[in-house]
Amino acid sequence: MTFLKESSNPGRTDWELARLAVHLRGYAKYADDPEADAAQRLGEAFTEDEVRRADAFLEAGHQDVDRLAEITARLGNDTATYEAWLVQQLATAWMRLDELRDRIDDGGSLMANTHVASAIDYVRGSRR
């Protein structure tokens, strides 16, 4: 893949880069070869470092449910420990965060969802 040598818009935050990357990849799904089209679009818009930053930002937003399941399995029926309480709180927080992200994605034009998404550093549409 060929990238820009210098940023076309230096100073963009990782969130801004991730938003643009999701947008460009969304257009690529309509091409005959979506992966090649996405690579071309990203190469025309980003430096290699910017793509890496955008992808790292998006990856950081994914919940490690497998790790949480491992911890839960290790705890077994022991629900009285501080660790069990923390696991339950994290599971509840992730559930609520998922619901919030779904509402942002499904919000349409009923709200300025870009402002809501930016308040929690969420890239609209990145979960789909």
Residue frames as qw, qx, qy, qz and C-alpha x, y, z in Angstrom:
[[0.000, 0.891, 0.453, 0.000, 0.00, 0.00, 0.00],
 [0.411, 0.308, -0.007, 0.858, 1.29, 3.47, -0.85],
 [0.273, -0.786, -0.459, 0.311, 0.76, 6.25, 1.68],
 [0.134, 0.959, -0.025, 0.250, 1.27, 9.98, 1.72],
 [0.648, 0.206, -0.386, 0.624, 4.83, 10.94, 2.65],
 [0.072, 0.037, -0.388, 0.918, 3.67, 13.97, 4.65],
 [0.091, 0.537, 0.768, -0.338, 0.36, 14.51, 6.38],
 [0.090, 0.523, 0.466, 0.708, -2.18, 16.51, 4.41],
 [0.392, -0.747, -0.119, -0.524, -3.57, 17.81, 7.69],
 [0.490, 0.127, -0.679, 0.532, -1.02, 17.58, 10.51],
 [0.141, -0.184, 0.468, -0.853, -2.22, 17.88, 14.08],
 [0.704, -0.228, -0.362, -0.567, -5.33, 15.72, 13.71],
 [0.514, -0.389, 0.639, -0.420, -6.20, 13.77, 16.83],
 [0.078, -0.081, 0.988, 0.108, -6.43, 9.99, 16.81],
 [0.379, 0.478, 0.681, -0.406, -10.21, 10.33, 17.13],
 [0.413, 0.699, -0.094, -0.577, -10.36, 12.55, 14.02],
 [0.152, 0.434, -0.816, -0.350, -8.16, 10.12, 12.09],
 [0.212, 0.119, 0.962, -0.122, -10.30, 7.16, 13.17],
 [0.452, 0.583, 0.408, -0.538, -13.51, 8.95, 12.13],
 [0.404, 0.654, -0.378, -0.516, -12.10, 9.60, 8.65],
 [0.014, 0.288, -0.943, -0.164, -10.76, 6.04, 8.34],
 [0.354, 0.310, 0.838, -0.277, -14.16, 4.54, 9.19],
 [0.451, 0.681, 0.126, -0.563, -15.79, 6.93, 6.70],
 [0.291, 0.591, -0.619, -0.427, -13.37, 6.00, 3.89],
 [0.092, -0.104, 0.990, 0.022, -13.64, 2.27, 4.59],
 [0.453, 0.432, 0.621, -0.473, -17.42, 2.62, 4.53],
 [0.503, 0.658, -0.181, -0.530, -17.31, 3.92, 0.95],
 [0.089, 0.459, -0.847, -0.252, -14.98, 1.10, -0.08],
 [0.455, 0.085, 0.859, -0.219, -17.58, -1.59, 0.64],
 [0.630, 0.612, 0.250, -0.407, -19.41, -0.58, -2.56],
 [0.233, 0.674, -0.599, -0.364, -16.39, -1.28, -4.80],
 [0.884, 0.215, -0.375, -0.181, -15.74, -4.50, -6.71],
 [0.732, 0.040, -0.511, 0.449, -12.66, -5.10, -4.56],
 [0.392, -0.885, -0.162, -0.191, -13.42, -3.44, -1.20],
 [0.747, -0.512, 0.053, 0.421, -10.03, -4.16, 0.38],
 [0.561, 0.175, 0.260, 0.766, -8.09, -2.68, -2.53],
 [0.003, 0.764, 0.302, 0.570, -10.40, 0.32, -2.68],
 [0.561, -0.818, -0.123, 0.034, -10.06, 0.91, 1.08],
 [0.734, -0.281, 0.134, 0.604, -6.27, 0.65, 0.81],
 [0.383, 0.430, 0.296, 0.762, -6.23, 3.17, -2.03],
 [0.221, -0.846, -0.270, -0.403, -8.53, 5.59, -0.21],
 [0.670, -0.708, -0.041, 0.219, -6.53, 5.36, 3.02],
 [0.700, -0.053, 0.198, 0.684, -3.25, 5.77, 1.14],
 [0.231, 0.594, 0.292, 0.714, -4.52, 8.93, -0.54],
 [0.357, -0.832, -0.186, -0.383, -5.70, 10.44, 2.76],
 [0.691, -0.708, 0.146, -0.011, -3.14, 9.31, 5.35],
 [0.198, 0.649, -0.727, 0.107, 0.48, 8.69, 6.10],
 [0.661, -0.013, -0.750, 0.032, 1.37, 5.19, 7.26],
 [0.179, 0.004, -0.669, 0.722, 1.70, 6.44, 10.84],
 [0.429, -0.033, 0.117, -0.895, -1.76, 8.06, 10.70],
 [0.756, -0.047, -0.509, -0.410, -3.38, 4.78, 9.59],
 [0.532, -0.001, -0.761, 0.372, -1.60, 2.98, 12.42],
 [0.055, -0.025, 0.475, -0.878, -2.82, 5.60, 14.92],
 [0.599, -0.044, -0.144, -0.786, -6.41, 5.41, 13.63],
 [0.755, -0.039, -0.631, -0.174, -6.46, 1.61, 13.78],
 [0.370, 0.015, -0.723, 0.583, -4.93, 1.59, 17.28],
 [0.284, -0.061, 0.277, -0.916, -7.59, 4.06, 18.44],
 [0.735, -0.041, -0.314, -0.600, -10.39, 1.89, 17.03],
 [0.675, 0.021, -0.728, 0.117, -8.88, -1.29, 18.50],
 [0.127, 0.101, -0.630, 0.759, -8.64, 0.30, 21.94],
 [0.506, -0.095, 0.087, -0.853, -12.42, 0.77, 21.89],
 [0.741, -0.051, -0.603, -0.292, -13.10, -2.98, 21.69],
 [0.636, -0.537, 0.364, -0.418, -14.00, -4.67, 24.92],
 [0.274, 0.364, -0.889, 0.049, -11.91, -7.68, 25.95],
 [0.792, -0.241, 0.050, -0.558, -14.86, -9.90, 26.82],
 [0.864, 0.117, -0.483, 0.078, -12.75, -13.06, 26.56],
 [0.312, 0.306, -0.600, 0.670, -10.45, -11.80, 29.32],
 [0.458, -0.290, 0.289, -0.789, -13.46, -10.89, 31.45],
 [0.907, -0.067, -0.235, -0.343, -14.93, -14.37, 30.90],
 [0.677, 0.219, -0.607, 0.355, -11.61, -15.92, 32.00],
 [0.009, -0.305, 0.534, -0.789, -11.64, -13.90, 35.21],
 [0.695, -0.192, 0.071, -0.689, -15.28, -14.79, 35.86],
 [0.900, 0.045, -0.420, -0.110, -14.57, -18.49, 35.30],
 [0.470, 0.272, -0.637, 0.547, -11.58, -18.36, 37.64],
 [0.277, -0.299, 0.406, -0.818, -13.73, -16.78, 40.35],
 [0.251, -0.210, -0.944, -0.047, -16.35, -19.52, 40.05],
 [0.374, -0.689, -0.589, -0.195, -19.07, -19.19, 42.67],
 [0.460, -0.391, -0.326, 0.728, -17.02, -16.82, 44.83],
 [0.114, 0.742, 0.378, 0.542, -19.09, -13.65, 44.55],
 [0.463, -0.848, -0.226, 0.128, -18.12, -12.06, 47.85],
 [0.649, -0.233, 0.094, 0.718, -14.65, -10.87, 46.83],
 [0.026, 0.749, -0.045, -0.660, -13.63, -7.42, 45.77],
 [0.107, -0.246, 0.731, 0.627, -12.45, -8.84, 42.44],
 [0.138, 0.441, 0.873, 0.154, -15.89, -10.35, 41.77],
 [0.070, 0.811, 0.386, -0.434, -17.50, -7.00, 42.50],
 [0.049, -0.612, 0.365, 0.700, -15.11, -5.26, 40.10],
 [0.147, 0.042, 0.868, 0.473, -15.84, -7.80, 37.37],
 [0.120, 0.653, 0.745, -0.065, -19.58, -7.25, 37.81],
 [0.011, 0.812, 0.113, -0.572, -19.13, -3.46, 37.70],
 [0.097, -0.411, 0.601, 0.679, -17.04, -3.70, 34.52],
 [0.153, 0.288, 0.896, 0.302, -19.58, -5.97, 32.86],
 [0.087, 0.784, 0.553, -0.268, -22.37, -3.52, 33.75],
 [0.048, -0.729, 0.164, 0.663, -20.35, -0.56, 32.48],
 [0.138, -0.173, 0.765, 0.605, -19.58, -2.32, 29.18],
 [0.161, 0.520, 0.834, 0.094, -23.25, -3.21, 28.73],
 [0.053, 0.855, 0.323, -0.402, -24.26, 0.42, 29.26],
 [0.119, -0.585, 0.423, 0.682, -21.50, 1.67, 26.98],
 [0.203, 0.127, 0.861, 0.449, -22.67, -0.70, 24.24],
 [0.128, 0.725, 0.671, -0.089, -26.20, 0.61, 24.63],
 [0.035, -0.819, -0.004, 0.573, -24.96, 4.20, 24.40],
 [0.163, -0.357, 0.651, 0.650, -22.91, 3.42, 21.29],
 [0.203, 0.384, 0.860, 0.267, -25.89, 1.69, 19.68],
 [0.085, 0.837, 0.465, -0.276, -28.06, 4.72, 20.38],
 [0.090, -0.689, 0.285, 0.660, -25.43, 7.03, 18.88],
 [0.185, -0.097, 0.808, 0.551, -25.19, 4.85, 15.76],
 [0.082, 0.516, 0.830, 0.195, -28.98, 4.65, 15.44],
 [0.061, -0.590, -0.350, 0.725, -29.58, 8.31, 16.32],
 [0.400, 0.619, 0.527, 0.423, -29.80, 9.50, 12.73],
 [0.186, 0.456, 0.068, 0.868, -30.54, 13.18, 12.37],
 [0.474, -0.743, -0.439, -0.175, -32.53, 13.43, 15.60],
 [0.520, -0.817, 0.053, 0.242, -29.51, 14.68, 17.49],
 [0.314, 0.834, -0.450, 0.054, -26.07, 16.09, 16.86],
 [0.968, -0.246, 0.026, 0.033, -24.57, 12.65, 17.44],
 [0.654, 0.487, -0.278, 0.508, -21.08, 13.75, 16.42],
 [0.141, -0.672, 0.363, -0.630, -20.94, 15.88, 19.56],
 [0.847, -0.390, 0.187, -0.309, -22.22, 13.03, 21.70],
 [0.959, 0.161, -0.109, 0.206, -19.75, 10.60, 20.15],
 [0.439, 0.596, -0.342, 0.579, -16.83, 12.97, 20.60],
 [0.451, -0.680, 0.275, -0.507, -17.72, 13.44, 24.26],
 [0.864, -0.329, 0.370, -0.092, -16.95, 9.76, 24.88],
 [0.045, -0.595, 0.713, 0.368, -14.28, 9.43, 22.15],
 [0.654, 0.221, 0.722, -0.038, -16.48, 7.06, 20.17],
 [0.061, 0.261, -0.584, -0.766, -16.25, 6.83, 16.39],
 [0.673, 0.294, 0.295, -0.611, -19.78, 6.66, 15.07],
 [0.836, 0.423, -0.172, -0.305, -20.39, 3.55, 12.97],
 [0.176, 0.599, -0.779, 0.055, -17.19, 1.76, 13.99],
 [0.495, -0.141, 0.790, -0.332, -19.10, -1.12, 15.62],
 [0.794, 0.402, 0.244, -0.386, -20.88, -2.17, 12.45]]
